[in-house]
Amino acid sequence: MATNLNQDPFRLEGDLESAQVGEIYQRTRASCQSGKIPSEISLNQLGKTDSSLLALLLAWQSQARARKQRITFADPPRSVRVLAKLSQTSELLGWDESLEHELDGDRS
């Protein structure tokens, strides 16, 4: 599990469920509060996740916006996009309409 926010792009990897997400949040809180937020966070190496990941991403997004910074969550896995769509947070996370259409068109 990666937690060095000074790396840009920052990469989240492996299985991240509530216990791991809570640990990442604690490890990165000071960096975020001091404005050390990467401009991009890569999500393409994520394994199993749950909705707590969305909470973490939204917290980072909120902290970035509060500092007038922009943060991009790149290459989210399909499972994360589905969670975001169902919880109506896709737009808040900066994921565009093409992801929405991709999910709407895939009935498998």
Secondary structure, 3 states (H helix, E strand, C coil): CCCCCCCCCEEEEEEECHHHHHHHHHHHHHHHHCCCCCCEEEEEEEEEECHHHHHHHHHHHHHHHHCCCCCEEECCCHHHHHHHHHCCCCCCCCCCHHHHHHHHHCCC
